[in-house]
């Protein structure tokens, strides 16, 4: 489904073995649907981050838009820490902060991670308590 306005995308994926071309298609879809901030977590998340940046830079070469879509990778964080960052710390570029009204969580290929994300979203106070410990 399409999201209206800009959004923060939290992406949990084990990208090991996923070809760059597949990741590029995913990045193009995220950016075309107006992701304002993309947080990536999971094995090989730094490469996913780099692919998203490359697609962004290719689609907006040299323009001010290059700075608009923010990206982070969270290889050294737990799933809870990365999700908490996406929910509470990710701050879109000034040009998009007023129209960014949602966080979209995408979990690819891991039902256990999806269950953990659903549980965390259903009790954000418990998520915060776990991250604060």
Contact map, one row per residue, 1 for C-alpha under 8 A:
1110000000000000000000000000000000000000000000000000000000000000000000000000000000000000000000000000000000000000000000000000000000000
1111000000000000000000000000000010000000000000000000000000000000000000000000000000000000000000000000000000000000000000000000000000000
1111111000000000000000000000000010000000000000000000000000000000000000000000000000000000000000000000000000000000000000000000000000000
0111110000000000000000000000000000000000000000000000000000000000000000000000000000000000000000000000000000000000000000000000000000000
0011111000000000000000000000000001000000000000000000000000000000000000000000000000000000000000000011100000000000000000000000000000000
0011111100000000000000000000000011110000000000000000000000000000000000000000000000000000000000010011110000000000000000000000000000000
0010111110000000000000000000000001111000000000000000000000000000000000000000000000000000000000000001111100000000000000000000000000000
0000011111000000000000000000000000111110000000000000000000000000000000000000000000000100010100000001011100000000000000000000000000000
0000001111100000000000000000010000111110000000000000000000000000000000000000000000000100000000000000001111000000000000000000000000000
0000000111110000000000000000000000000111100000000000000000000000000000000000000000100100000000000000001111000000000000000000000000000
0000000011111000000000000000000000000111100000000000000000000000000000000000000000000000000000000000000011110000000000000000000000000
0000000001111100000000000000000000000001110000000000000000000000000000000000001000000000000000000000000011110000100000000000000000000
0000000000111110000000000000000000000001111010000000000000000000000000000000000000000000000000000000000000111100000000000000000000000
0000000000011111000000000000000000000000011110000000000000000000000000000000000000000000000000000000000000011000000000000000000000000
0000000000001111110000000000000000000000011110010000000000000000000000000000000000000000000000000000000000000000000000000000000000000
0000000000000111110000000000000000000000001100000000000000000000000000000000000000000000000000000000000000000000000000000000000000000
0000000000000011111000000000000000000000000000000000000000000000000000000000000000000000000000000000000000000000000000000000000000000
0000000000000011111101100000000000000000000000000000000000000000000000000000000000000000000000000000000000000000000000000000000000000
0000000000000000111111100000000000000000000000000000000000000000000000000000000000000000000000000000000000000000000000000000000000000
0000000000000000011111110000000000000000000000000010000000000000000000000000000000000000000000000000000000000000000000000000000000000
0000000000000000001111111000000000000000000000000000000000000000000000000000000000000000000000000000000000000000000000000000000000000
0000000000000000011111111100000000000000000000000000000000000000000000000000000000000000000000000000000000000000000000000000000000000
0000000000000000011111111110000000000000000000010011000000000000000000000000000000000000000000000000000000000000000000000000000000000
0000000000000000000111111111000000000000000000000011001000000000000000000000000000000000000000000000000000000000000000000000000000000
0000000000000000000011111111100000000000000000000000000000000000000000000000000000000000000000000000000000000000000000000000000000000
0000000000000000000001111111110000000000000000000000000000000000000000000000000000000000000000000000000000000000000000000000000000000
0000000000000000000000111111111000000000000000000011001000000000000000000000000000000000000000000000000000000000000000000000000000000
0000000000000000000000011111111100000000000000000001001100000000000000000000000000000000000000000000000000000000000000000000000000000
0000000000000000000000001111111110000000000000000000000000000000000000000000000000000000000000000000000000000000000000000000000000000
0000000010000000000000000111111111100000000000000000000000000000000000000000000000000000000000000000000000000000000000000000000000000
0000000000000000000000000011111111110000000000000000000100000000000000000000000000000000000000000000000000000000000000000000000000000
0000000000000000000000000001111111100000000000000000000000000000000000000000000000000000000000000000000000000000000000000000000000000
0110010000000000000000000000111111100000000000000000000000000000000000000000000000000000000000000000000000000000000000000000000000000
0000111000000000000000000000011111110000000000000000000000000000000000000000000000000000000000000000000000000000000000000000000000000
0000011110000000000000000000011111111100000000000000000000000000000010000000000000000000000000000000000000000000000000000000000000000
0000011110000000000000000000001001111100000000000000000000000000000111000000000000000000000110010001000000000000000000000000000000000
0000001110000000000000000000000000111110000000000000000000000000000011100000000000000000011100000000000000000000000000000000000000000
0000000111100000000000000000000000111111000000000000000000000000000011110000000000000000000000000000000000000000000000000000000000000
0000000111100000000000000000000000001111100000000000000000000000000000111100000001000100010000000000000000000000000000000000000000000
0000000001111000000000000000000000000111110011011000000000000000000000111100000001000000000000000000000000000000000000000000000000000
0000000001111000000000000000000000000011111010000000000000000000000000001110101001000000000000000000000000000000000000000000000000000
0000000000011110000000000000000000000001111110000000000000000000000000000110001000000000000000000000000000000000000000000000000000000
0000000000001111000000000000000000000000111110000000000000000000000000000010000000000000000000000000000000000000000000000000000000000
0000000000000111000000000000000000000000011111110000000000000000000000000010000000000000000000000000000000000000000000000000000000000
0000000000001110000000000000000000000001111111111000000000000000000000001110000000000000000000000000000000000000000000000000000000000
0000000000000000000000000000000000000001000111111100000000000000000000001110000000000000000000000000000000000000000000000000000000000
0000000000000000000000000000000000000000000111111110000000000000000000000000000000000000000000000000000000000000000000000000000000000
0000000000000010000000100000000000000001000111111111000000000000000000000000000000000000000000000000000000000000000000000000000000000
0000000000000000000000000000000000000001000011111111100000000000000000111000000000000000000000000000000000000000000000000000000000000
0000000000000000000000000000000000000000000001111111110000000000000000000000000000000000000000000000000000000000000000000000000000000
0000000000000000000100110010000000000000000000111111111000000000000000000000000000000000000000000000000000000000000000000000000000000
0000000000000000000000110011000000000000000000011111111100000000000000100000000000000000000000000000000000000000000000000000000000000
0000000000000000000000000000000000000000000000001111111110000000000000100000000000000000000000000000000000000000000000000000000000000
0000000000000000000000000000000000000000000000000111111111000000000000000000000000000000000000000000000000000000000000000000000000000
0000000000000000000000010011000000000000000000000011111111100000000000000000000000000000000000000000000000000000000000000000000000000
0000000000000000000000000001001000000000000000000001111111110000010010000000000000000000000000000000000000000000000000000000000000000
0000000000000000000000000000000000000000000000000000111111111100010000000000000000000000000000000000000000000000000000000000000000000
0000000000000000000000000000000000000000000000000000011111111000000000000000000000000000000000000000000000000000000000000000000000000
0000000000000000000000000000000000000000000000000000001111111000000000000000000000000000000000000000000000000000000000000000000000000
0000000000000000000000000000000000000000000000000000000111111110110000000000000000000000000000000000000000000000000000000000000000000
0000000000000000000000000000000000000000000000000000000011111110010000000000000000000000000000000000000000000000000000000000000000000
0000000000000000000000000000000000000000000000000000000010011111010000000000000000000000000000000000000000000000000000000000000000000
0000000000000000000000000000000000000000000000000000000000011111110000000000000000000000000000000000000000000000000000000000000000000
0000000000000000000000000000000000000000000000000000000000000111111100000000000000000000000000000000000000000000000000000000000000000
0000000000000000000000000000000000000000000000000000000000010011111110000000000000000000000000000000000000000000000000000000000000000
0000000000000000000000000000000000000000000000000000000110011111111110000000000000000000000000000000000000000000000000000000000000000
0000000000000000000000000000000000000000000000000000000000000001111111000000000000000000000010000000000000000000000000000000000000000
0000000000000000000000000000000000010000000000000000000000000001111111000000000000000000000111110000000000000000000000000000000000000
0000000000000000000000000000000000111100000000000000000100000000111111100000000000000000000110000000000000000000000000000000000000000
0000000000000000000000000000000000011100000000000000000000000000001111110000000000000000000110000000000000000000000000000000000000000
0000000000000000000000000000000000001111000000001001100000000000000011111000000000000000000000000000000000000000000000000000000000000
0000000000000000000000000000000000000111000000001000000000000000000001111100000000000000000000000000000000000000000000000000000000000
0000000000000000000000000000000000000011100011001000000000000000000000111110000000000000000000000000000000000000000000000000000000000
0000000000000000000000000000000000000011110011000000000000000000000000011111100001000000000000000000000000000000000000000000000000000
0000000000000000000000000000000000000000111111000000000000000000000000001111100000000000000000000000000000000000000000000000000000000
0000000000000000000000000000000000000000000000000000000000000000000000000111110000000000000000000000000000000000000000000000000000000
0000000000000000000000000000000000000000100000000000000000000000000000000111111111000000000000000000000000000000000000000000000000000
0000000000000000000000000000000000000000000000000000000000000000000000000001111111000000000000000000000000000000000000000000000000000
0000000000010000000000000000000000000000110000000000000000000000000000000000111111100000000000000000000000000000100000000000000000000
0000000000000000000000000000000000000000000000000000000000000000000000000000111111110000000000000000000000000000000010010000001001100
0000000000000000000000000000000000000000000000000000000000000000000000000000111111111000000000000000000000000000000000000000000000100
0000000000000000000000000000000000000011100000000000000000000000000000000100111111111100000000000000000000000000000000000000000000000
0000000001000000000000000000000000000000000000000000000000000000000000000000001111111110000000000000000000000000000010000000000000000
0000000000000000000000000000000000000000000000000000000000000000000000000000000111111111100000000000000000000000000000000000001100100
0000000000000000000000000000000000000000000000000000000000000000000000000000000011111111110000000000000000000000000000000000000000000
0000000111000000000000000000000000000010000000000000000000000000000000000000000001111111110000000000001000000000000000000000000000000
0000000000000000000000000000000000000000000000000000000000000000000000000000000000111111110000000000001000000000000000000000000000000
0000000000000000000000000000000000000000000000000000000000000000000000000000000000011111110000000000000000000000000000000000000000000
0000000000000000000000000000000000000000000000000000000000000000000000000000000000011111111000000000000000000000000000000000000000000
0000000100000000000000000000000000001010000000000000000000000000000000000000000000001111111100000000000000000000000000000000000000000
0000000000000000000000000000000000001000000000000000000000000000000000000000000000000000111110001000000000000000000000000000000000000
0000000100000000000000000000000000011000000000000000000000000000000111000000000000000000011111111001000000000000000000000000000000000
0000000000000000000000000000000000010000000000000000000000000000001111000000000000000000001111111000000000000000000000000000000000000
0000000000000000000000000000000000000000000000000000000000000000000100000000000000000000000111111100000000000000000000000000000000000
0000000000000000000000000000000000000000000000000000000000000000000100000000000000000000000111111100000000000000000000000000000000000
0000010000000000000000000000000000010000000000000000000000000000000100000000000000000000000111111111000000000000000000000000000000000
0000000000000000000000000000000000000000000000000000000000000000000000000000000000000000001111111111000000000000000000000000000000000
0000000000000000000000000000000000000000000000000000000000000000000000000000000000000000000001111111100000000000000000000000000000000
0000110000000000000000000000000000000000000000000000000000000000000000000000000000000000000000011111100000000000000000000000000000000
0000111100000000000000000000000000010000000000000000000000000000000000000000000000000000000100011111110000000000000000000000000000000
0000111000000000000000000000000000000000000000000000000000000000000000000000000000000000000000000111111000000000000000000000000000000
0000011100000000000000000000000000000000000000000000000000000000000000000000000000000000000000000001111100000000000000000000000000000
0000001111000000000000000000000000000000000000000000000000000000000000000000000000000110000000000000111110000000000000000000000000000
0000001111000000000000000000000000000000000000000000000000000000000000000000000000000000000000000000011111000000000000000000000000000
0000000011110000000000000000000000000000000000000000000000000000000000000000000000000000000000000000001111100000000010000000000000000
0000000011110000000000000000000000000000000000000000000000000000000000000000000000000000000000000000000111110000000000000000000000000
0000000000111000000000000000000000000000000000000000000000000000000000000000000000000000000000000000000011111110110000000000000000000
0000000000111100000000000000000000000000000000000000000000000000000000000000000000000000000000000000000001111100000000000000000000000
0000000000001100000000000000000000000000000000000000000000000000000000000000000000000000000000000000000000111110000000000000000000000
0000000000001000000000000000000000000000000000000000000000000000000000000000000000000000000000000000000000111111110000000000000000000
0000000000000000000000000000000000000000000000000000000000000000000000000000000000000000000000000000000000101111111000000000000000000
0000000000000000000000000000000000000000000000000000000000000000000000000000000000000000000000000000000000000111111100000000000000000
0000000000010000000000000000000000000000000000000000000000000000000000000000001000000000000000000000000000100111111110000000000000000
0000000000000000000000000000000000000000000000000000000000000000000000000000000000000000000000000000000000100111111111000000000000000
0000000000000000000000000000000000000000000000000000000000000000000000000000000000000000000000000000000000000011111111100000000000000
0000000000000000000000000000000000000000000000000000000000000000000000000000000000000000000000000000000000000001111111110000000000000
0000000000000000000000000000000000000000000000000000000000000000000000000000000100100000000000000000000010000000111111111000000000000
0000000000000000000000000000000000000000000000000000000000000000000000000000000000000000000000000000000000000000011111111100000000000
0000000000000000000000000000000000000000000000000000000000000000000000000000000000000000000000000000000000000000001111111110000000000
0000000000000000000000000000000000000000000000000000000000000000000000000000000100000000000000000000000000000000000111111111011000000
0000000000000000000000000000000000000000000000000000000000000000000000000000000000000000000000000000000000000000000011111111001000000
0000000000000000000000000000000000000000000000000000000000000000000000000000000000000000000000000000000000000000000001111111000000000
0000000000000000000000000000000000000000000000000000000000000000000000000000000000000000000000000000000000000000000000111111111000000
0000000000000000000000000000000000000000000000000000000000000000000000000000000000000000000000000000000000000000000000011111111100000
0000000000000000000000000000000000000000000000000000000000000000000000000000000000000000000000000000000000000000000000000011111110000
0000000000000000000000000000000000000000000000000000000000000000000000000000000000000000000000000000000000000000000000010011111111000
0000000000000000000000000000000000000000000000000000000000000000000000000000000100010000000000000000000000000000000000011011111111100
0000000000000000000000000000000000000000000000000000000000000000000000000000000000010000000000000000000000000000000000000001111111110
0000000000000000000000000000000000000000000000000000000000000000000000000000000000000000000000000000000000000000000000000000111111111
0000000000000000000000000000000000000000000000000000000000000000000000000000000100000000000000000000000000000000000000000000011111111
0000000000000000000000000000000000000000000000000000000000000000000000000000000110010000000000000000000000000000000000000000001111111
0000000000000000000000000000000000000000000000000000000000000000000000000000000000000000000000000000000000000000000000000000000111111
0000000000000000000000000000000000000000000000000000000000000000000000000000000000000000000000000000000000000000000000000000000011111
